[in-house]
Amino acid sequence: MRHRWLRSLALSLGFLVMGRAGVLVTPAIHAETPAPIIQPWPSVAPASTAAPTLDAAPEPAAKPQPAVTDPTPAASLDRPVAIRDKANVADGEVQPTGLFSGRNNETIANSPATNFISARPLPVGIPAQSSPAPLPSGTFSASPPPPDVPYSWQQPPTTTPAPQGSSSSPLLPMPSAMPTPLSSGGPTGIMGGPIGNPVSDGCMANGCCADGCCAPGCCSLDGCGAGCGDGCGCGWGGCGNGCCFGNRWYVSAEYLLWFIRGQPLPALLTSGSVNDNPPGALGQPGTTVLLGNNTSNYNPLSGFRIRGGWWLNDSHTLGIDLGGFMLSEGVNRFSASSTGSPFLARPFTNALTGAQDIEAVATPNGLSGAFSSVNTSQLWGGQANLRSNLCCGCNWFIDGLAGFRYLGLHDSLRAQENLAVISSQNPNLPVGSTFVVTDRFSTQNNFYGGQIGGIGEYRIGRWSVDLRTTVAFGVTQQSVDISGTTLTQAPGLAPQLSQGGLLAQSSNIGHHTHDQFSVVPEIGINLGYQFTNHIRGFVGYNFLYWSSVARAGNQVDPVVNPNLLPPSQPGGPARPTFEPHGSDFWAQGINFGLDIRW
């Protein structure tokens, strides 16, 4: 009985000490009150030898000591622990050993498990040469117990103090098999969502992706789902539904600094020598073209572009992509005036003779005049597409586009002469007579068509490169408006307004329409930098081509029948005439913008 009683007492002490070590209350055992004297029962006479006996108790200490030098530290129990034959022992005040969990403020002590703290078994009985019985010390298994609150796997290692005399290693928090739940803060000092590659569209690029795939569990909040294997990344392969992206909405705003193809102009104003016949006519040795026979440039032009879209699901299998842009109106102005020197003239080809001819603007023999012209051009457009992810990886994706494309281009050209007679020997042309001759050409191009294309993006850390290319096929509706007037006023008479100027006559004045098949390819590339998880800045280059558009300068017919000039008279062919003339158009330039995704 004595041995059984002592064994029960030793086991109780071992459970107590190891329970305290398991929950890491303190690495040392405190001697708060004197230990009780333990008397063996039934009593046994001491041996004849001088071996120490169990009924010898240490002297009570005046106060607790921080360090215990005696190999057998004193310990006290607030209450005895009953060892029963039951699997579980419930006690609300005694710290148990082994697996523990809180259930309704009760502490359940279970038998030690393989992965949890266990007590080293006591030796059986007390040897003949007895010595103070050693207290059991805690040992750690290969892996630590799971914490009550899941660790963040990014948390730095935490060292757990071990009991004195223990050779256990520090406890290290390990990643859980389940995705780590999002917390409001952590060791990184960042509040909110996970911070890796700060892109909300795709997986984190640094530290968790290998061979183009996400490591299991590390991208579940910002890219591929947990458990992606080696087949992750392309189409509907190893990941089942491809990559799980982190955004549903996106919008971008850009400033455009573009160059457009200028408007072609015929020769509108010349200067010539009075020794030529006629002076100022094209082909004469003394003729200089002051305006025309070239392309009118407006560059560069400022503008803006807005794009946005919405994905119908997190896998980006289907979404809506919208966008539109507008460039400012390009305007070129020209003016020249003379009282006769230099000689100014409007050149044309005489339909009656087939030779080069002129309409005088300023001559030395009494005609003073001024010439002015204004030509403009403006481009805008919009599109609506269905968008779907075709292929993706942890730091890249390729999306397909299919939808509708619209483009608009407006051109205008106005040429005006202001003439005054300052000297005259002709009674039908008295001094003081004035003339205002105006020609106006205006074109409107509207493209309507379907388009297909693709969008690709590749990210390296905070940097990204994206490429967007489309090609549209459709019809360009070309509208041309031509008008001309001549306002004449003689001294003392009311002004008279007549139809027709110089290049716009009754033979070509009017509204004309023409439909033309067109192709509109476009390509743009951007270099971006991610400022936050949702905001990216970028700079890029864009090129747009549009086949067969009507430009205002192309609609001018330089062949004129002088009989049609006001006041008109019969005779000669109906020239100038209207024939639709198309030309290619392009726009290109750089863009700066911000992209927001959430």
C-alpha positions as CSV (number, residue, x, y, z in Angstrom):
1,M,0.0,0.0,0.0
2,R,2.8,2.4,0.8
3,H,4.2,2.0,-2.7
4,R,0.8,2.5,-4.3
5,W,0.2,5.6,-2.2
6,L,3.5,7.1,-3.1
7,R,3.0,6.3,-6.8
8,S,-0.3,8.1,-6.8
9,L,1.2,11.1,-5.1
10,A,4.1,11.2,-7.6
11,L,1.8,11.0,-10.6
12,S,-0.3,13.9,-9.2
13,L,2.8,16.0,-8.8
14,G,3.9,15.1,-12.4
15,F,0.5,16.0,-13.8
16,L,0.6,19.3,-11.9
17,V,4.1,20.3,-13.0
18,M,3.6,19.3,-16.6
19,G,0.2,21.0,-16.8
20,R,1.9,24.2,-15.8
21,A,4.7,23.7,-18.4
22,G,2.1,22.8,-21.1
23,V,0.3,26.1,-20.8
24,L,3.5,28.0,-20.3
25,V,2.4,29.7,-17.1
26,T,6.0,29.9,-15.9
27,P,9.2,28.0,-16.5
28,A,10.0,27.7,-12.8
29,I,8.2,26.1,-9.9
30,H,7.5,28.6,-7.1
31,A,7.6,27.7,-3.4
32,E,4.9,29.9,-2.1
33,T,4.0,28.0,1.2
34,P,5.8,25.3,3.0
35,A,5.3,21.9,1.6
36,P,3.3,19.5,3.8
37,I,5.0,16.7,5.6
38,I,4.2,13.5,3.9
39,Q,3.9,10.5,6.4
40,P,4.0,7.0,4.9
41,W,1.1,4.8,5.8
42,P,1.3,2.4,7.4
43,S,4.3,3.6,9.3
44,V,7.6,1.9,8.5
45,A,10.6,1.8,10.8
46,P,13.6,3.6,9.4
47,A,16.4,1.5,8.0
48,S,19.6,1.1,9.9
49,T,21.5,3.0,7.3
50,A,21.8,6.7,7.2
51,A,19.8,7.0,4.0
52,P,17.5,10.0,3.8
53,T,13.8,9.3,4.5
54,L,10.7,10.7,3.0
55,D,9.4,12.1,6.3
56,A,12.2,14.6,6.4
57,A,10.7,17.9,5.1
58,P,12.7,21.0,4.1
59,E,12.7,24.0,6.3
60,P,9.9,26.5,5.3
61,A,11.4,29.5,3.6
62,A,10.7,33.0,4.9
63,K,9.7,34.2,1.4
64,P,9.7,32.7,-2.1
65,Q,13.1,32.5,-3.7
66,P,13.6,33.2,-7.4
67,A,16.1,30.4,-7.8
68,V,15.9,26.9,-6.3
69,T,19.3,25.2,-5.7
70,D,18.0,22.1,-4.0
71,P,17.7,19.3,-6.5
72,T,14.2,18.5,-5.0
73,P,12.2,21.8,-5.2
74,A,9.3,22.1,-2.8
75,A,5.8,22.2,-4.3
76,S,2.4,22.6,-2.9
77,L,-1.1,21.7,-4.0
78,D,-4.2,23.8,-3.2
79,R,-6.2,20.6,-3.3
80,P,-5.5,16.9,-4.0
81,V,-6.1,15.5,-7.4
82,A,-8.0,12.2,-7.6
83,I,-6.8,9.7,-10.1
84,R,-9.6,7.6,-11.4
85,D,-10.0,5.0,-14.0
86,K,-12.0,7.4,-16.3
87,A,-10.8,8.7,-19.6
88,N,-11.4,12.4,-18.8
89,V,-11.1,14.3,-15.5
90,A,-12.9,17.6,-15.3
91,D,-11.6,20.1,-12.8
92,G,-12.1,23.8,-13.1
93,E,-9.1,24.9,-11.0
94,V,-6.3,22.5,-11.8
95,Q,-4.3,23.0,-15.0
96,P,-4.4,19.7,-16.9
97,T,-1.8,18.3,-19.3
98,G,-2.2,17.1,-22.8
99,L,-4.9,18.2,-25.2
100,F,-7.1,21.0,-23.7
101,S,-9.9,23.2,-25.0
102,G,-12.4,25.5,-23.4
103,R,-16.0,24.3,-23.3
104,N,-18.5,26.5,-21.4
105,N,-15.7,27.8,-19.1
106,E,-14.7,24.2,-18.1
107,T,-11.3,22.6,-18.6
108,I,-11.3,19.1,-20.0
109,A,-8.1,17.0,-19.4
110,N,-7.6,14.3,-22.0
111,S,-5.0,11.7,-22.3
112,P,-1.8,13.0,-23.9
113,A,-1.8,12.8,-27.7
114,T,1.1,12.2,-30.0
115,N,1.4,15.9,-31.1
116,F,1.0,17.4,-27.7
117,I,3.0,17.9,-24.5
118,S,3.3,14.6,-22.6
119,A,4.8,13.7,-19.1
120,R,7.8,11.5,-18.8
121,P,6.9,8.4,-16.9
122,L,8.1,8.1,-13.3
123,P,10.3,5.2,-12.3
124,V,8.5,2.3,-10.6
125,G,8.9,2.3,-6.9
126,I,11.6,3.9,-4.8
127,P,15.1,2.4,-4.9
128,A,16.7,1.0,-1.8
129,Q,19.2,3.9,-1.9
130,S,16.4,6.4,-2.0
131,S,16.9,10.0,-2.9
132,P,14.4,12.9,-3.4
133,A,12.1,11.8,-6.1
134,P,12.7,13.9,-9.3
135,L,9.8,15.8,-10.7
136,P,8.7,15.0,-14.2
137,S,9.8,17.5,-16.8
138,G,7.9,18.3,-20.1
139,T,9.1,17.1,-23.4
140,F,7.9,18.3,-26.8
141,S,6.9,16.2,-29.8
142,A,8.1,16.9,-33.3
143,S,5.4,19.4,-34.0
144,P,3.8,21.9,-31.6
145,P,0.1,21.9,-30.7
146,P,-2.2,24.0,-32.7
147,P,-2.8,27.4,-31.1
148,D,-6.2,28.5,-29.9
149,V,-6.1,31.4,-32.4
150,P,-4.7,30.5,-35.9
151,Y,-1.4,32.1,-36.5
152,S,-0.7,34.2,-39.5
153,W,1.9,32.2,-41.4
154,Q,3.7,35.5,-42.2
155,Q,4.2,36.1,-38.4
156,P,7.8,36.0,-37.2
157,P,8.9,33.0,-35.1
158,T,7.9,33.1,-31.5
159,T,10.0,31.5,-28.8
160,T,8.2,29.8,-26.0
161,P,10.0,29.5,-22.7
162,A,10.7,25.9,-21.7
163,P,10.8,24.5,-18.2
164,Q,14.1,24.3,-16.4
165,G,16.1,21.4,-17.5
166,S,14.1,20.9,-20.7
167,S,16.0,20.7,-24.0
168,S,12.9,21.5,-26.1
169,S,13.2,23.8,-29.2
170,P,11.3,27.0,-29.7
171,L,7.7,26.8,-31.0
172,L,7.4,28.1,-34.5
173,P,4.0,29.1,-36.0
174,M,3.3,27.0,-39.1
175,P,1.0,27.7,-42.0
176,S,-2.4,26.2,-41.7
177,A,-3.7,23.8,-44.3
178,M,-6.7,26.2,-44.7
179,P,-6.3,29.7,-46.1
180,T,-5.3,32.2,-43.4
181,P,-8.3,34.3,-42.5
182,L,-8.1,38.0,-43.3
183,S,-7.2,40.1,-40.2
184,S,-7.5,43.8,-39.5
185,G,-3.8,44.0,-38.7
186,G,-0.7,42.0,-38.4
187,P,3.1,42.0,-38.2
188,T,3.3,43.9,-41.5
189,G,1.6,46.9,-40.0
190,I,-0.8,47.1,-42.9
191,M,-4.5,47.3,-42.1
192,G,-6.9,45.6,-44.4
193,G,-6.3,43.1,-47.2
194,P,-3.2,41.1,-47.9
195,I,-0.1,42.9,-49.3
196,G,2.0,41.1,-51.8
197,N,2.2,42.2,-55.4
198,P,-0.1,45.3,-54.9
199,V,-2.3,44.4,-57.8
200,S,-6.0,43.5,-57.2
201,D,-6.2,41.7,-60.5
202,G,-4.3,38.5,-60.4
203,C,-2.0,36.6,-58.0
204,M,0.8,38.0,-55.9
205,A,4.0,37.8,-57.9
206,N,6.7,37.7,-55.3
207,G,7.4,34.8,-52.9
208,C,4.4,32.5,-53.7
209,C,4.4,31.7,-57.4
210,A,6.6,29.0,-58.9
211,D,6.7,27.9,-62.5
212,G,3.9,30.3,-63.4
213,C,1.6,28.9,-60.7
214,C,0.5,29.9,-57.3
215,A,1.8,28.0,-54.3
216,P,-1.1,26.3,-52.5
217,G,-2.9,28.6,-50.1
218,C,-0.8,31.8,-50.6
219,C,-2.8,33.3,-53.4
220,S,-6.3,32.4,-52.3
221,L,-7.1,36.0,-51.4
222,D,-5.5,37.7,-54.4
223,G,-5.3,35.3,-57.4
224,C,-5.4,31.6,-58.0
225,G,-7.4,29.6,-55.6
226,A,-5.7,27.5,-52.9
227,G,-4.6,24.2,-54.1
228,C,-3.5,25.1,-57.6
229,G,-1.1,22.6,-58.8
230,D,1.4,22.4,-61.6
231,G,-1.4,22.7,-64.2
232,C,-2.4,26.1,-63.0
233,G,-2.3,29.1,-65.2
234,C,-3.7,28.6,-68.7
235,G,-7.2,28.3,-70.0
236,W,-9.5,25.9,-68.1
237,G,-6.7,23.5,-67.2
238,G,-5.4,22.5,-63.8
239,C,-7.3,25.1,-61.9
240,G,-10.7,24.1,-63.2
241,N,-12.0,27.6,-63.7
242,G,-8.6,29.3,-64.5
243,C,-7.3,32.0,-62.1
244,C,-9.5,33.7,-59.5
245,F,-9.0,37.4,-60.0
246,G,-9.4,40.0,-57.3
247,N,-11.4,42.7,-59.0
248,R,-14.9,43.0,-60.5
249,W,-14.8,46.7,-61.6
250,Y,-12.2,48.8,-63.4
251,V,-12.0,52.3,-64.8
252,S,-9.2,54.4,-66.3
253,A,-8.9,58.0,-67.3
254,E,-6.2,59.2,-69.7
255,Y,-4.8,62.4,-71.0
256,L,-4.0,62.1,-74.7
257,L,-1.3,64.0,-76.6
258,W,-1.8,62.8,-80.2
259,F,-0.7,63.6,-83.7
260,I,-3.2,63.1,-86.6
261,R,-2.7,63.0,-90.3
262,G,-3.1,66.5,-91.7
263,Q,-5.7,67.6,-94.2
264,P,-4.6,67.8,-97.8
265,L,-5.1,71.2,-99.4
266,P,-5.0,72.3,-103.0
267,A,-3.2,75.5,-104.0
268,L,-5.5,78.3,-102.6
269,L,-3.3,81.4,-102.8
270,T,-0.3,82.4,-104.8
271,S,2.0,85.4,-105.3
272,G,3.3,86.2,-108.8
273,S,5.2,88.6,-111.0
274,V,3.4,91.1,-113.2
275,N,5.7,90.0,-116.0
276,D,4.1,86.6,-116.2
277,N,0.9,85.9,-118.1
278,P,-1.2,85.4,-116.2
279,P,0.8,86.5,-113.1
280,G,0.3,84.1,-110.1
281,A,-0.9,81.2,-112.3
282,L,0.5,77.7,-111.4
283,G,3.5,76.9,-113.6
284,Q,4.6,80.4,-114.2
285,P,8.3,81.2,-113.3
286,G,7.5,84.0,-110.9
287,T,4.6,82.2,-109.1
288,T,5.0,81.2,-105.4
289,V,2.4,79.2,-103.6
290,L,1.5,80.9,-100.3
291,L,-1.1,78.4,-99.2
292,G,-1.9,74.9,-100.4
293,N,-0.3,72.1,-102.4
294,N,0.6,70.5,-99.1
295,T,-0.9,69.0,-96.0
296,S,-2.3,71.2,-93.2
297,N,-1.0,70.0,-89.9
298,Y,-2.6,70.6,-86.5
299,N,-0.3,68.7,-84.3
300,P,-0.1,67.9,-81.5
301,L,-3.7,67.7,-80.2
302,S,-4.8,67.2,-76.6
303,G,-7.6,64.9,-75.6
304,F,-8.9,62.5,-73.1
305,R,-10.0,58.9,-73.0
306,I,-12.1,57.0,-70.4
307,R,-12.5,53.3,-70.1
308,G,-14.4,51.1,-67.7
309,G,-15.9,47.7,-67.3
310,W,-17.6,45.2,-65.0
311,W,-16.9,41.5,-64.7
312,L,-20.0,39.3,-64.2
313,N,-18.0,36.8,-62.0
314,D,-14.7,36.5,-60.1
315,S,-13.2,34.2,-62.7
316,H,-13.5,36.8,-65.4
317,T,-15.2,34.5,-67.8
318,L,-17.5,37.3,-69.1
319,G,-17.5,41.0,-68.7
320,I,-18.6,44.3,-70.2
321,D,-15.9,46.7,-71.5
322,L,-16.8,50.3,-72.5
323,G,-14.6,53.2,-73.6
324,G,-14.6,56.5,-75.5
325,F,-12.2,59.3,-76.4
326,M,-12.2,62.7,-77.9
327,L,-9.4,65.0,-79.3
328,S,-9.6,68.7,-79.2
329,E,-10.4,70.4,-82.5
330,G,-7.3,71.2,-84.6
331,V,-7.5,74.6,-86.2
332,N,-5.2,76.2,-88.8
333,R,-5.6,79.8,-89.8
334,F,-4.0,81.7,-92.6
335,S,-4.3,85.3,-93.8
336,A,-2.6,87.6,-96.3
337,S,-3.3,91.1,-97.6
338,S,-1.9,93.5,-100.2
339,T,-2.7,96.8,-101.8
340,G,-1.3,95.6,-105.0
341,S,2.2,94.7,-104.3
342,P,2.9,91.9,-103.9
343,F,0.5,90.5,-106.5
344,L,-2.0,88.0,-104.9
345,A,-4.1,85.6,-106.9
346,R,-6.4,82.5,-106.5
347,P,-5.2,79.9,-109.0
348,F,-7.5,77.4,-110.9
349,T,-7.6,75.4,-114.1
350,N,-9.8,77.1,-116.8
351,A,-12.4,74.5,-117.9
352,L,-13.0,76.4,-121.2
353,T,-9.3,76.5,-122.2
354,G,-7.7,73.8,-120.1
355,A,-5.0,76.3,-119.1
356,Q,-4.0,77.6,-115.7
357,D,-5.8,80.8,-114.8
358,I,-6.3,83.0,-111.8
359,E,-8.8,85.2,-109.9
360,A,-7.1,88.4,-108.8
361,V,-7.0,89.3,-105.1
362,A,-4.6,92.2,-105.1
363,T,-3.1,93.9,-108.3
364,P,-1.0,97.0,-108.9
365,N,-3.7,98.6,-111.2
366,G,-6.2,99.4,-108.5
367,L,-7.4,96.2,-106.7
368,S,-6.7,95.8,-103.0
369,G,-7.5,92.6,-101.2
370,A,-7.1,90.2,-98.3
371,F,-7.4,86.5,-98.2
372,S,-8.0,84.3,-95.2
373,S,-8.6,80.6,-94.6
374,V,-9.6,78.4,-91.7
375,N,-9.4,74.6,-91.8
376,T,-10.3,72.3,-88.9
377,S,-10.3,68.7,-88.0
378,Q,-11.6,66.7,-85.0
379,L,-11.6,63.0,-84.1
380,W,-13.6,61.1,-81.5
381,G,-14.9,57.6,-80.9
382,G,-16.3,55.0,-78.7
383,Q,-16.7,51.2,-78.3
384,A,-18.7,48.6,-76.3
385,N,-17.3,45.1,-76.0
386,L,-17.9,41.7,-74.3
387,R,-14.7,40.7,-72.6
388,S,-13.6,37.2,-71.5
389,N,-10.4,35.8,-70.0
390,L,-8.7,33.4,-72.4
391,C,-5.5,32.5,-70.5
392,C,-3.9,33.5,-67.2
393,G,-1.1,33.0,-64.8
394,C,-0.1,34.3,-61.4
395,N,1.3,37.6,-62.9
396,W,-0.2,37.7,-66.4
397,F,-3.4,37.3,-68.3
398,I,-4.8,37.4,-71.9
399,D,-8.4,38.5,-72.4
400,G,-10.4,38.4,-75.6
401,L,-12.7,41.2,-76.9
402,A,-15.7,41.2,-79.3
403,G,-18.0,44.1,-79.8
404,F,-19.0,47.3,-81.6
405,R,-16.8,50.2,-82.6
406,Y,-17.7,53.8,-83.6
407,L,-15.5,56.6,-84.9
408,G,-16.2,60.1,-85.9
409,L,-14.1,62.6,-88.0
410,H,-15.1,66.1,-88.9
411,D,-13.1,68.3,-91.3
412,S,-13.8,71.8,-92.6
413,L,-12.2,74.2,-95.0
414,R,-13.2,77.8,-95.6
415,A,-11.5,80.2,-98.0
416,Q,-12.6,83.9,-98.2
417,E,-11.6,86.9,-100.3
418,N,-12.3,90.5,-99.3
419,L,-11.7,92.8,-102.4
420,A,-12.0,96.5,-102.8
421,V,-11.6,98.6,-105.9
422,I,-9.3,101.6,-105.1
423,S,-8.6,102.7,-108.7
424,S,-10.7,102.1,-111.9
425,Q,-11.2,103.4,-115.4
426,N,-14.2,101.0,-115.9
427,P,-17.6,102.7,-115.3
428,N,-19.1,99.2,-114.5
429,L,-16.6,98.8,-111.7
430,P,-16.6,102.1,-109.8
431,V,-14.1,103.0,-107.1
432,G,-15.3,101.9,-103.7
433,S,-16.9,98.7,-104.9
434,T,-16.4,95.7,-102.6
435,F,-16.6,91.9,-103.0
436,V,-16.7,89.1,-100.5
437,V,-16.1,85.7,-102.1
438,T,-16.4,82.6,-99.8
439,D,-16.0,78.9,-100.4
440,R,-16.9,76.3,-97.8
441,F,-16.2,72.6,-97.7
442,S,-17.2,70.4,-94.8
443,T,-17.0,66.6,-94.4
444,Q,-18.4,64.2,-91.7
445,N,-17.2,60.6,-91.4
446,N,-19.0,58.1,-89.2
447,F,-17.7,54.6,-88.9
448,Y,-19.9,51.8,-87.6
449,G,-18.6,48.2,-87.4
450,G,-17.9,45.1,-85.4
451,Q,-14.5,44.5,-83.8
452,I,-12.5,41.8,-82.2
453,G,-9.3,42.0,-80.3
454,G,-7.3,41.1,-77.2
455,I,-5.8,42.6,-74.0
456,G,-2.7,41.2,-72.4
457,E,-0.9,42.2,-69.2
458,Y,2.3,41.1,-67.5
459,R,3.4,42.2,-64.1
460,I,6.8,42.2,-62.4
461,G,6.4,43.4,-58.8
462,R,4.8,46.8,-58.9
463,W,5.6,47.3,-62.6
464,S,3.3,46.1,-65.4
465,V,3.2,46.1,-69.2
466,D,-0.1,45.8,-71.0
467,L,-1.0,45.5,-74.7
468,R,-4.4,46.2,-76.2
469,T,-5.1,45.6,-79.9
470,T,-8.3,45.5,-81.9
471,V,-9.4,45.5,-85.5
472,A,-12.8,46.6,-86.7
473,F,-14.6,46.0,-89.9
474,G,-17.5,48.1,-91.1
475,V,-18.9,50.9,-93.1
476,T,-17.9,54.6,-93.1
477,Q,-20.7,56.9,-94.0
478,Q,-19.2,60.0,-95.7
479,S,-21.1,63.2,-95.8
480,V,-19.8,66.2,-97.8
481,D,-21.4,69.7,-97.7
482,I,-20.2,72.3,-100.2
483,S,-21.4,75.9,-100.3
484,G,-20.2,79.2,-101.9
485,T,-21.4,82.8,-102.0
486,T,-20.4,86.1,-103.5
487,L,-21.5,89.4,-101.8
488,T,-21.2,92.5,-104.0
489,Q,-21.8,96.1,-103.1
490,A,-21.3,99.2,-105.2
491,P,-21.2,102.7,-103.7
492,G,-24.8,103.9,-103.0
493,L,-26.4,100.6,-103.9
494,A,-27.7,97.7,-101.8
495,P,-25.5,94.7,-101.4
496,Q,-26.3,91.7,-103.6
497,L,-25.7,88.1,-102.5
498,S,-25.2,85.5,-105.2
499,Q,-24.7,81.7,-105.0
500,G,-21.2,80.5,-105.9
501,G,-17.8,81.6,-104.9
502,L,-14.7,80.5,-106.9
503,L,-14.2,76.7,-106.1
504,A,-17.8,76.2,-105.0
505,Q,-20.3,76.8,-107.8
506,S,-23.8,75.7,-108.7
507,S,-22.2,72.6,-110.3
508,N,-21.0,71.1,-107.0
509,I,-22.8,73.0,-104.2
510,G,-25.0,70.8,-102.1
511,H,-25.1,67.9,-99.6
512,H,-23.5,64.6,-100.8
513,T,-23.3,61.2,-99.1
514,H,-21.3,58.1,-99.8
515,D,-20.8,54.8,-98.0
516,Q,-17.4,53.1,-98.0
517,F,-16.2,49.8,-96.5
518,S,-13.4,50.5,-94.0
519,V,-11.0,48.8,-91.7
520,V,-10.0,50.3,-88.4
521,P,-7.1,48.6,-86.6
522,E,-5.7,50.0,-83.3
523,I,-2.9,49.1,-81.0
524,G,-1.8,50.5,-77.7
525,I,0.9,49.6,-75.2
526,N,1.3,51.0,-71.6
527,L,4.0,50.8,-68.9
528,G,2.4,51.0,-65.5
529,Y,3.4,51.3,-61.9
530,Q,1.2,50.2,-59.0
531,F,0.9,52.9,-56.3
532,T,-1.6,51.1,-54.1
533,N,-3.6,47.9,-54.2
534,H,-6.2,49.6,-56.4
535,I,-4.5,52.5,-58.2
536,R,-2.0,52.3,-61.0
537,G,-0.4,55.0,-63.0
538,F,0.7,54.4,-66.6
539,V,2.2,56.0,-69.7
540,G,1.9,54.6,-73.2
541,Y,1.7,54.9,-76.9
542,N,-1.3,54.4,-79.2
543,F,-1.7,54.1,-82.9
544,L,-5.1,54.2,-84.8
545,Y,-5.6,53.6,-88.5
546,W,-8.8,54.3,-90.5
547,S,-9.0,53.4,-94.2
548,S,-11.0,55.5,-96.7
549,V,-12.3,58.7,-95.0
550,A,-13.4,61.9,-96.8
551,R,-11.2,64.9,-96.0
552,A,-12.5,68.4,-96.8
553,G,-9.4,69.4,-98.8
554,N,-9.8,66.3,-101.0
555,Q,-13.3,67.4,-102.1
556,V,-12.1,70.5,-103.9
557,D,-12.2,70.4,-107.7
558,P,-9.6,72.9,-109.0
559,V,-11.1,73.0,-112.5
560,V,-13.5,75.9,-112.9
561,N,-15.8,77.1,-115.7
562,P,-15.5,81.0,-115.6
563,N,-19.0,81.3,-117.0
564,L,-20.4,80.1,-113.7
565,L,-18.8,82.8,-111.7
566,P,-21.4,85.4,-110.5
567,P,-23.1,86.8,-112.4
568,S,-23.2,83.5,-114.3
569,Q,-23.8,83.1,-118.0
570,P,-24.4,80.0,-120.1
571,G,-21.8,78.0,-121.8
572,G,-19.1,75.5,-120.9
573,P,-19.0,72.3,-118.8
574,A,-20.4,72.0,-115.4
575,R,-17.1,72.4,-113.5
576,P,-16.2,72.3,-110.7
577,T,-18.0,69.0,-109.9
578,F,-18.3,66.7,-107.0
579,E,-16.7,63.3,-107.0
580,P,-16.1,61.5,-103.6
581,H,-12.5,61.2,-102.9
582,G,-11.3,59.1,-99.9
583,S,-8.0,58.9,-98.2
584,D,-6.4,57.0,-95.4
585,F,-6.3,58.5,-91.9
586,W,-4.2,57.8,-88.9
587,A,-3.8,59.1,-85.4
588,Q,-1.0,58.3,-83.0
589,G,0.6,59.7,-79.8
590,I,1.3,59.2,-76.1
591,N,-1.0,58.9,-73.2
592,F,-0.8,59.3,-69.4
593,G,-3.4,58.0,-67.1
594,L,-4.6,56.3,-63.9
595,D,-6.2,52.9,-63.7
596,I,-8.4,51.9,-60.7
597,R,-9.5,48.3,-60.0
598,W,-11.6,47.0,-57.2
